[in-house]
Amino acid sequence: MYPRCHLSTLRLSLFLFLFSLFPLSLLAHPFVLVLSQDDLKDALNDDASPLDSDSSWDDDDFGGTHVKPDDELDPGSWRRLFEPTTTTISTSDDSTLGSYYAAVDKMIYASSNGDARMMEEAAVEIETAANTEGDPHARSVLGFLYGMGMMRERNKAKAFLNYYFAAEGGNAQSMMALAYTFSRQDIYEKAVKLYAELAEIAVNSFLISKDSPVIEPIRIHNGAEENKEALKKSRGEDDEDFQILEYQAQKGNAGAMYKMGLFYYFGLRGLRRDHTKALMWFLKAVDKGELRSMELLGEIYARGAGIERNYTKALEWLSLASTQGLYSAYNGMGYLYVKGYGVEKKNYTKAKEYFEKAADNEDAGGHYNLGVMYLKGIGVKKDVKIAFKYFIVAANAGQPKAFYQLAKMFHTGVGLKKNLPMATALYKLVAERGPWSSLSRWALESYIKGDVGKAFLLYSRMAELGYEIAQSNAAWILDKYGEHSMCMGESGLCTNAERHQRAHSLWWQASEQGNEHAALLIGDAYYYGRGTARDYERAAEAYIHAKSQSNAQAMFNLGYMHEHGQGLPFDLHLAKRYYDQALEIDPAAKLPVTLALTSLWIRKNYADSFLVHLIDSLPEVYPRVEAWVENVIMEEGNATILALFVCLLTVLYFRERQRRHAVAAAGAHQPNEHVVPAVH
């Protein structure tokens, strides 16, 4: 097996609507929503809309400026331990959660240092807080320990119970874990309710004007190799490029000042969000003539981010920005008129006018806000068909709040035919942008600093919440670092068997969510018997899953299995088809495909011959040769002797070659005594 290596108008008569959600990172496919005629035929022609009677539509669908702090949205979060300066701690919280945070802190320290004894102490303290004190956040962590098999016997039933009671107690991360569990089991009636609540928390924290960048968790690996380029761009203030940018900003470069403000406001390039620093840089940039900062200043004053909330100043900055061609600022202005903030009174006509200006300039937020007005009949006659049209355009441009509205349409059957699996998938993608996603940033920071154990613990926690990238990252750490991953097992540091089993489970979950590399590794695990019993049929299933995502390696492997009748029927014609498909997908597979096709030709024309038996014996012979090279030749002393011997042979070869050239040259200039003179 070769090495790893638009829709600007609504036309109900058309057959498909395609658009993609947040583009995922390396090796993960974008989420593609396909809407067929069947999705639309009943709902769009139904004038008896259940909109008015459905409580799920009663929230403020424009988003808002009155956003609660992350600690309130994500109670029990570990933010207090990782970002203590940004966390507000009340006296009552400190007394009731003190023991919980002390135990979690001990757990994190133990994972970082590979201290199994301290990890066991932390697990006991967490279990006591959960069972004796009834702390829902401790229950959530206990569910995590049971789910992963860390200092407790791996038990998904106990994990589920702890997550359930923790969620009942208000722990949002446990709601994520439960929703993911239900969705894996196709129990969409329960999954969709949980994800809808979580997605609402996430979407209400989005901005009112300019869309925030989609900050995806970083995939720390690129296939089998470390993703060095992505990691380099995530080093925060230690990044050389950031330091150069900061120097330029300090020297008065307006563009650099604006970028510094963006980085701190949104928390880009591995930086911690710092609204105070962002405000400082945006103000400096405006003073230097950088007009793009005006819109963000409007956002900051509207939200009270790093400064006291002031809607009058927010409207002033947004109005200035709009006059400079920053059309997304019209969204913020429209929002203020919808809510009546910073203006004399609510003015829906003016709000609609501003939203239309944004939409006319191809701003996705303008389309979204117009969709909300028509959906709820705010200042216009309610029209679900028009609302749907606007949401589709906004979603096509990647507007996350539009996906939230489409999810609600699929969920409630308003504007779209009811489809709970689709609603669940869309809600999940929005929910994953909630405040609990901070786990990814902390994990990445730990990994970049070389604290693999802490990174693995945090990615494992995210994996339980259903983040595919975290599942992939945690599994890769186990495979890459082995015992140095500081993986904690049921009674101490993970044994080899526990590491293999956990990596297998994580890769499998990632593969279920469309990670083709994970599906490929699952196939390899079953094929070679790594961390699980060898099972060619299950290997073939995993390769078929990866092949469905156009993975050339998986196609090659399926061809090989058909050629040898392993887990698939012996079929040389199908084998050739898979080999050819692998080459079509990946031109780099030319050499292995050529060799495989040669093997097929020999097998077809010289069945049961010596050559066929020789080819079939190669998988058994190669590991022995590889082991001999690694254990004998590549041993340091032997490798040195071998290198000297090769050098000696090379010198002797060139000296002999030089001597022969010299003799040949000399002979060419001497008279030939055996040549008979010509007779005239």
N, C-alpha and C positions, 0 to 999 in steps of 0.2 A: 504494500500500500504506500502510495507516494507520500512524501513528507508534507506536514501541514503548511501547510502554506495558506380652463376656467368655469362659466356658470355664474354669469352676471344676471341672467333672467331665469325664471322658473318655468320649465317646460315639462308638464306632466306626461307628455307623450314620449319623452326621451327615455332611454333604457337605464342609464346609470348616472349616479352622482359619485364622484370620487374625490376625496380630499384626505389629507394626512394630518395627524395631530403632531404634537411636539416631536421633532426629529430626535430619535434616541442617539446615543453615542455609538462608538465604533462597534461593529459586528452585530448590532441590533437593528431590525427593520423598523421603519416608521409605521405607526398605527394607521391602518387604512380603513375608512368607513365606506362601505358600499351601500348606497340606497337604491333600491330597485323600485319599479312601478308598484309592486305589491306592498311596499312600505307606505306608499302614499295614498292608494286608491280609496280606502275607507275613511281615513281620518280627515283628509283635506276636504272631503265632500260632506262632512258631518257638521251641520250648523249647530247642533245641540252640544256645544262644547262644555265639558265638565270643569272648565277652568275656574269658574266662580266658586264651585263647591269643593275644590281640591286645596287642602291646607298647605300642600307643598309649594303652592305658588304665592303664598302670602308674604314672603320675605322681600327684602329690598333687592330687586334683581339688578339694580344699577351698581351694586357694590356699595362701598361707603367709606366715609372718612372716620367714623367712630369705630375704630377697630380696637378690640381688646388686646392687651399685651400677649405675647406668645406664651407666657407662663399660665395665663388664664385659659387660653385656647388649648394648651397642651399640658394639663396638670400632671404632676409627677415626672415631668421632663427632667432629663439630666443636665439641662442648661445651667442650672445653678453650679454644677461642678465644672463645666467646661467654659462658661462665660459668666463668671460671678459678678463682674462689673456691670453687666447689662440686665441683671436679674433683680427684681424688687421682692424682698422677703418681708412679709408681715410677721409680727410677734407670734400670732396664733399659729401661722404656718410653721414657724421655726420650732415651736414646742411640739407640734403634732407630727411633723415630718423629720425631725432631727435624727431619730434612730434609723429611719428609712434611708436617708441620704448618707449617713455614716456607713451603712452596710453596702450601699451601691458604690461608694467611694472605695471601700475596701476591696470589693469585687473587681473594680477597674484596675486598682493597683496590683492585685494578684495576677490578673490577666497580663498586665504589662510586664511583670517580672517572672512569670511562670511559677508562682508560689502556690502550690496546691493546698498546703495547710491553711494559708490565709483565705484561699478561695472557699474552702470548706467552712471556715468560720463565718465568712460573709453569707454563704448559703443558709447556714443555721439561723443567723440573725434575720435574714429576709423571710425565712419560713416562719419564724416567731412573730414578726411584725404582721405577716399576712394572716396567720391562723389565730393568734392570740389577740392582737390589737385590731384585726379586721381592716388593716390599711389596704385600700384598693390598689395603690401604686406598688406596694410590696407584692400583692397578689399577681400583678402584671409581670413583675420580674421573676417571680416564682414560676409562672407559666412559661416564661422564656427559658428558665433553667430546665424544666421538664421537657419542653419541646426540643431543645438541643441536646439534652442528655449531659448537662454540666453539673457535676457533683450530686446528681440525682439520676436515677434510672430513667432513660429516655421513655417517656410515656405521653403520647399525644392526647389521650383521654384526660389525664390530669392537667395537662397544659391547657386544653380547651376549657375545662371547668374553672381554672384560675383566671383565664382571660375573660370568661363570661361574667364572673362576679366582679372582676376589676372594671369591666366595661359598664356594668350596672352601677358601679360606684363613681363613674364619671371619667375613667381613664381612657383617653382618646386613642392611645397607641394600642390598647387591647381591642378597641373597636376595629382598628385596622387589621389586627391579627385575625379576629373573628370573621370579618368580611372576606378576607383572603381565603380563610379555611372554607367558608360556605361557597365561595365562587369556584374553588378547586373541585368541590363535590357537586357542582351544578345546582346548588340550592339557591337559586337566584332571588326567590321571594325574600329571603332573609339578607342575602348579601347586598341587594340593591338598596334596602332601607339604611343599612349601616353606611355604605359608601355615599349615599345621598346626603346624609347628615355631615359626614366628614368633608365632602366636596363643598358643601355650603360654607363650612368654616374656612376652607381654603379660598374660595372665590370671593368672599366678602373682605378678604385682606388684600385683594388686588387693587391696583391704582385706578383713579378716576379719569385720568387723562392719557398720558403716554403709557403704552403697555410696557411692563417690566420685561427684561430679557428672560427667556426660558432657561433657567439654570438647572441643567440636568446633572445628576450625580455622575462623577467621572469614573469611567471604566479604567481601572489601573493596569489592565492588560490588553494586549492586542493579539488575540489568539493565544498562542503559547508564550509570547514574549511580553515583557513589561512595556507599558505604553509611555515611553520616556517623554515624548513630545507633549502629551496631555499633562503629565506630571510636572514638566518644566513650567508650564503656563499656570500652575496652581500653587506656586510657592509663596504667594502673598507678598508681604513686604520684603522677603528674602530674595525675590526674583530679580535678576539683574535688569531685565527690561523695565520692571516697575520702578526700580531705583533710578534708571535713566529718565523715565517719565517724570518722576518726582523732582529730580534735579532740574529738568526743563521747566516744570511748573513753578518751582521756587525762583527761577530766573526770569519769570514773567511771561512765559509762553501761554497764551490764552487757551489754545486747543488742549494743551497738556493739563491745564487747570480743570477744564471741563471733564476730561477723561478721569482725572483723579476724583472729581466729585461723583461721577458715574460709578467708579469702582467701589467707593466707600458706601454710596447710597444703596446699591443693589447687592453688594458683597460679591463682586466679580474677581476672577483671577486668584482665588484662594484667600481673599481679604475678608476679615470680619466686618459686618455692617457697622458703620459708624455715622449716624445722621448728623452729628455735630460737625465732624470733619467734612462731610459732604456739603453741608450748608456753607461752611467757610470757603471751600474751593469754588462752589457755584457763584457765590457773591463776588469773589475775586475775579472769576472768569467774566462775569457780566461787566465789572468795572473795566476790564480790558477789551470789551467789545464782543465777547463770545455770546451771541444771542440765544443759542440753544439752551443755555442754562436757565433762561427765564421760565420755561415750562416746568422744569423740575423744581424751581423755587416756588411756583404756584402750588405744586403737589405738596411740598414740604410744609407750607403754611396751612394748606387745607387739612393735612393730616396731623399737624402738630408734631412733626418728626424732628426731634432735636431742638425744638423751639416751641413757644406757646402758640396754640392754634389761633389763626387769624384769617377768617374767610374773606374779609375786605381786601387784605393784602394778597391773598391767594387769587382773587378775581383780577386784581390789578396786574399781577405778574402774568397770568394766563392770557389776559387781554393783550398785553404787550407782545407776548410770544406769538399770538395769532396774527398780529399785524406784520410779523416778520416772516410769514410763510410757514410757520410751524402749525400745520393744520390739526394735528392731534390735540392741540391745546383747546380747540373748540369743544372737545368732549368734556374737558373739565369745566368749561364755562357753562355748557348745557346742563351738566350735573348740578352745579350750584343753583341754576334757575329752576330745575326740577324740584330740588329740596328746599329752595328758598333761603339758602345760606349766603350771607354777604351781599344780599340784594334786598330790596324793599319787601317783596313778596314773591311767591312762586309764580312762574310765568312759563306755562307749558308751550305756548306758541313760540316764544323766544328760544326755549330749550330745543325744540324740534328744528328750528332754523339753524342753530349752531351744530346740531348733530348732522343735519343735511349738508352743511358746508364741509364738515369733516369727511363724510361719506363721498361727496362729489370729488374729493381729492384723494380717493382710494385709501382712506384710512379705515382700517378694520373696526376700530372702536366706534366710529360713527355708524356703520352698518349695524353693529351689535346694539347700540343704544336705541336706534330707530326700531329695531326688532322688539326691544322691551316695551317701547311705547305702544306699538300696535298689538303686541301680545296681551297687555294689560289694559289697553284702552285709555292711556294717559294722554290727554290733550288731543286725541284722535279717536275715530271709531274703531272699536276692537276688530281686528282682522287677523286671524291666526295664519292664513295663507301668506299674507304679506310679511308677517313676523317671521315665518319659516324661511321665506326668501332671503330676508336680511341676515338671518342667522347662518344660512348656508354660505353666503358670500363671506361673512366674517370668519366662519370656521375655515373656509378655503384659504384664508390668509393667515391661519394659525391663531386666531383669537381664542384664548382658553375659556373665557366666560361664555363664548358662543357654544363651545362643546358642552359646557354645563347645561345650557338651555336645551340643546338637542338631547342630552341625556334625560332631562326632565320630560321632554316630549315623548321619548321612547318609553319612559317610566309610566307616565300617566295616560298615554294614548291621545294627547292633545297635539294636533297637527301632524302626527305620525302614528302609524300603526303600532300598537303596544308591543314592545320587544324588550323583555327584561335582560336577556344576556347582553344585548347591545348597550342598554342603559347602564348595566353593571360595569362593562368595560370602559365606557366613557367617564362615568363617575370616578372609577378607580384612578384613571389617568389624571383627573383634576385633583382628587384627594391627595395624591402623592406629592402635590406641591404645597401641602399644609405645613405648619410649623414643625412637625415631627421630622420633616426632611432634613433638619439641621444635623441629625445623626450622620448623614453622609459627609457633611463638611468636617465634622470632628474626626471621623474615621480617616478621611483623606489627609488632614493635618497630621494625624498620628503616623500614618504610613510614610509620609514625606519626611518626617523627623526620624524615621527608622524604628518607631515603636510598633512593630508588627503585631504583637499580642493585643495591644489596645485596639488597633485598627481591625483586627479579626473579630474581637468581641463586639465592636460597634456595627460592623457589617453584618455579623450574625444576627444582631437585634433587628436590623433593618430587613434582613432576609425573612424573619418571622412575620414582619408586617407586609410582606409580599412584594418588595422591591426587587425586580429582576436583576438589576445591575449589582445590587448588594449581594444577592445570591451568587452571582457569577464571581464577584470580587472575593468573597469569603472562600469559595471553592478553589479559586486560583491560588490564594495564599496558602491553603492547605497543601496543594500539589507542589507549589514552588518552594515553600520553606520547610515543609515536613515537620520535624520535631521542633524546629525553631519558630513555628507559628504560634507557640505557647497555647495550643489548643487544649482546653480542659475537658477531660472525659468524665465518666461516671464516678470515678474514685481517685482521680489524680490527673496528671498530664495524660493526654490521649495516647493510647497504644496505636501501633501501626494500623491495626484492624479498625479501631474507632475513627482514625483520621480518614481512612479510605471510605468507610461507610458514610461518614458525614459529608465528605466531598462528593460522593456519589449522589447523596440525597439532595445536596445543594445544586449540583449540575442538573439533576433531573427536574427540579422545580424551575430552574432557569430555562431549560429546554421547553417546558410546557408553555412558557410565556414567549416563545419565538426566538430564543437564542440558539442559532444554528451551531455555533461552536460547542455549546453545552450539549446539544443533541449528539454531536459527533463524538464527544468525549464519553457520553453515556454508552454509545454503541461500542466504543473501544473497551470500556470497562467490562461489558458483557462478553465481548469477543475474546479478550485476553484473560478474563477472570480477575480483574483488578478490583479488590474491595468487595467482590460479590462472586457468586458461583458463575462459571462460564456457561453462557446460554446464547447460542448462535441465533436462535429465533428472535429473542428480545434485542439482540444486537442489530439484527436486520430491521426490526421495527423502529429502532432509534435512528438508523441510517436513512430509512425511508422518510422519517420526519425531517431530518436535516436536508435530504434530497429535495423535499417539497419546497425548500427555501433556496433552491438552486445552488447547493453546496457541491462543488466539484469533487472534493475528497469523498463525500458520502456516496456520490455516483460511482466513483472508482471502486470503493469498497463493496458496493452492491454488485458490481460487475465481477469482482473477485469471488464473492460468495456464490454467485450463480455459476461461475466457472468451476468451482470446486464442490458445489452442492452442499455448502455449509449454511444451514438455517434457511436456505432457499432452494427451490428445485434446481437440479443440475440442468442448465440450459445455456449452451454456448452462444446462441443467437441473442438472448437477452443480455448475456455478459458483454458481447460486442456492442450492443446498443448503449449500455451504461458507460462503457469505456469511451465511446464516441461522444456521448453527452458531456462527460467530464472534460474532454478536450475542447468542446465547443464553449463551455463555461469558463474554462481557465486554460489559456494557451501555454502556461507554464507547465502543464501536465503532459507536454508532448513526449518527453523521454519515457516516463513510466507507462504512458498509454501505448507508446510504440512497443515497448518491451512486453506489455500485457497482450497486445494483439499478436505479437510474434509467438508468445506462449499459446494463445488460442489456436493459431495456425498449426503449430506442432501437435497440439493435442487432438486437433481434428484430423490431421493427415497421418499422424504416427501414433495412434492410440496404443497404449500399453507398451510403448517402446522404452528403451533405456533413457532417451531424452526426457520423456514425460515423467518417468520415475525420478530422474535427476532434478527436474523443476519442482516436483512435489516435495522433495527432500530439503530444498533450500530453506523453508521456514524453520526447520529443526537444526540445520547446520549453522545458519547465520548467527543465532544467539551465542553458540559455542565459540565461533570465531571472534565475535564481538567481545565476549568475556575474556578470551585469551589475549586479545589486543589490549583491553583495558587493564587486566590484572598482571600481565607479564611484560608486554612491550612498553605500555605507558607508565609502568612503575618507575619512579624518578631515576634510580640508578641505572636500570636497564634502558630507559629512554635515552640517557646520556651516552651510554656505550653504543646504542644503536645509531644515534646521531653521528657520533665520531666515526663509526664504521661506514655509514653512508657517505660521509665526507671523504673518507679515505678512498672508497671505491670510485667516487666522482673524480678525485684528483688523478688516480691511476688511469681512469678511462680517458680523460682529456690528454694526459701525457702520452698515452699509447696512440691516441688519435693524431696528436701533433707529430709523433715520430713517423707514423705512416705517411702523413702528408709530406714530410721532409724527404723521405726516401723516394716517394713518387715524383716529387719535383726534381730531385737530382737525376733520376733515371731519364727524365724527359729531355735533359740537356746533353746526355752522353751518346756517342755514335753507337749504332747497333751493329755489333760484330757479325751478327748472323744474317744481315741483309746482303743479298747477292747483288753486286753492281750491275747496273743495266747494261746490256750489250747493244752497241750501236752498229 
